[in-house]
Amino acid sequence: MRLVISSHHFGDQAIPSEIVEPIILALKDTLFEVRKGSATKLRKIVLELLFNLVWSDKTRIDSSNDITITSMKGDIGLCLQTGNVSRFYADILKLQSLYIKDKASSAIYILPTKNASLKMGSNIVNFERLVEELNLYKHIITIPILIIGIE
């Protein structure tokens, strides 16, 4: 896969290279054809890669409810989103919640690029929109995030 990467609040510096580099290498080494209806398959492939890299299963953000993020490794949260664009707002709030509770020091967010999302379907979340909105809300969403877009 071809990737594009962006950093919010120095996420590229906050996440140790030994954590992020294996993800980037595994994604780059994976062959995947983006096409209509392939969002679920992309999600399954990325989840399998994360499992092979010893990332956790879904992680609850609080013991009092069933609200989860995709995964964690140590104190680094990870969200993978290949669905509706409206879901990324919930994801970034969950990551910010973990951050202000000192449960996460930083995060990785993996999602398709705009070009890929348009091929997959309508209203699919995309890298460019997330980066733009994180910048818009930079004083509210303060967790360091490394954003990885899949082309």
C-alpha positions as CSV (number, residue, x, y, z in Angstrom):
1,M,0.0,0.0,0.0
2,R,1.0,3.6,-0.6
3,L,0.9,5.8,2.5
4,V,0.8,9.5,3.4
5,I,1.6,10.6,6.9
6,S,0.8,13.7,8.9
7,S,1.5,14.7,12.5
8,H,-0.8,16.5,15.0
9,H,0.9,18.0,18.1
10,F,4.2,16.4,17.2
11,G,2.8,12.9,17.1
12,D,5.7,11.9,14.9
13,Q,8.1,12.7,17.7
14,A,5.9,11.5,20.6
15,I,5.6,7.9,19.3
16,P,8.8,5.8,19.5
17,S,10.0,4.6,16.1
18,E,10.1,1.0,17.3
19,I,6.3,1.3,17.7
20,V,5.4,3.1,14.5
21,E,7.9,1.8,12.0
22,P,6.7,-1.8,12.1
23,I,3.2,-0.6,11.3
24,I,4.4,1.6,8.4
25,L,6.6,-1.2,7.0
26,A,3.8,-3.8,7.3
27,L,1.3,-1.5,5.5
28,K,3.8,-0.6,2.8
29,D,4.5,-4.3,2.2
30,T,0.8,-5.2,1.9
31,L,-0.8,-5.5,-1.5
32,F,-4.3,-4.2,-1.6
33,E,-6.5,-2.9,-4.4
34,V,-8.8,-0.1,-3.3
35,R,-12.2,-0.4,-5.0
36,K,-15.9,0.1,-4.4
37,G,-17.0,-1.9,-1.4
38,S,-13.5,-2.7,-0.2
39,A,-13.6,-0.8,3.1
40,T,-14.4,-3.8,5.2
41,K,-11.7,-5.9,3.6
42,L,-9.2,-3.1,4.2
43,R,-10.2,-3.0,7.9
44,K,-9.8,-6.7,8.3
45,I,-6.3,-6.7,6.7
46,V,-5.1,-3.9,8.8
47,L,-6.5,-5.5,12.0
48,E,-4.6,-8.7,11.1
49,L,-1.4,-6.7,10.7
50,L,-1.8,-5.1,14.0
51,F,-2.5,-8.4,15.7
52,N,0.7,-9.8,14.2
53,L,2.5,-6.8,15.6
54,V,1.2,-7.6,19.1
55,W,-1.3,-4.7,19.4
56,S,-4.2,-5.3,21.7
57,D,-7.8,-6.1,20.7
58,K,-10.4,-3.4,21.3
59,T,-9.6,-1.4,24.4
60,R,-12.3,0.2,26.6
61,I,-11.7,3.9,27.4
62,D,-13.4,3.6,30.7
63,S,-14.3,0.6,32.9
64,S,-17.8,1.9,33.5
65,N,-18.9,1.6,29.8
66,D,-18.3,-0.3,26.6
67,I,-16.9,2.5,24.5
68,T,-13.7,1.4,22.8
69,I,-10.8,2.3,20.6
70,T,-9.4,-0.1,18.1
71,S,-6.2,-1.0,20.0
72,M,-3.5,0.0,22.4
73,K,0.2,-0.9,22.9
74,G,1.5,0.4,26.2
75,D,0.3,3.9,26.5
76,I,-0.2,4.5,22.8
77,G,-3.8,4.4,21.5
78,L,-4.7,3.4,18.0
79,C,-7.8,4.0,15.9
80,L,-8.5,2.4,12.6
81,Q,-11.4,3.9,10.7
82,T,-12.7,2.8,7.3
83,G,-16.3,3.6,7.8
84,N,-18.6,6.7,7.7
85,V,-16.9,10.1,8.0
86,S,-19.1,10.9,11.1
87,R,-17.2,8.3,13.2
88,F,-13.9,10.1,13.3
89,Y,-15.3,12.7,15.6
90,A,-16.1,10.0,18.2
91,D,-12.6,8.5,17.7
92,I,-10.7,11.7,18.3
93,L,-12.8,12.4,21.4
94,K,-12.1,8.9,22.8
95,L,-8.4,9.4,22.2
96,Q,-8.5,12.8,23.8
97,S,-10.3,11.3,26.8
98,L,-7.6,8.7,27.2
99,Y,-5.0,11.4,27.0
100,I,-6.5,13.7,29.7
101,K,-6.9,10.7,32.0
102,D,-3.2,9.9,31.5
103,K,-4.1,6.5,30.0
104,A,-2.5,7.4,26.6
105,S,0.5,9.6,25.9
106,S,-0.1,9.7,22.1
107,A,-2.0,7.9,19.3
108,I,-1.9,6.6,15.8
109,Y,-4.9,7.0,13.5
110,I,-5.1,4.9,10.3
111,L,-7.6,5.7,7.6
112,P,-8.0,5.9,3.8
113,T,-7.0,9.0,1.9
114,K,-9.7,11.0,0.1
115,N,-8.8,9.4,-3.2
116,A,-9.1,5.9,-1.7
117,S,-12.3,6.8,0.2
118,L,-14.0,8.0,-3.0
119,K,-13.2,4.7,-4.7
120,M,-14.5,2.7,-1.8
121,G,-17.9,4.4,-1.5
122,S,-19.7,7.5,-0.3
123,N,-19.2,9.3,3.0
124,I,-16.1,7.3,3.9
125,V,-13.8,8.9,6.4
126,N,-10.6,10.3,4.8
127,F,-7.1,11.4,5.8
128,E,-7.3,15.0,4.3
129,R,-10.5,15.8,6.2
130,L,-9.2,14.4,9.5
131,V,-5.9,16.4,9.2
132,E,-7.9,19.6,8.3
133,E,-10.2,19.2,11.3
134,L,-7.5,18.3,13.7
135,N,-5.8,21.5,12.7
136,L,-9.1,23.4,13.2
137,Y,-9.5,22.0,16.7
138,K,-5.8,22.0,17.7
139,H,-6.5,23.8,21.0
140,I,-9.1,21.2,21.9
141,I,-7.7,18.0,20.6
142,T,-4.2,18.1,22.2
143,I,-3.1,14.4,22.2
144,P,-0.1,13.9,19.9
145,I,-1.4,11.9,16.9
146,L,0.4,10.3,14.0
147,I,-2.0,10.1,11.1
148,I,-1.5,7.4,8.5
149,G,-3.4,7.6,5.2
150,I,-3.8,4.6,3.0
151,E,-3.8,5.5,-0.7
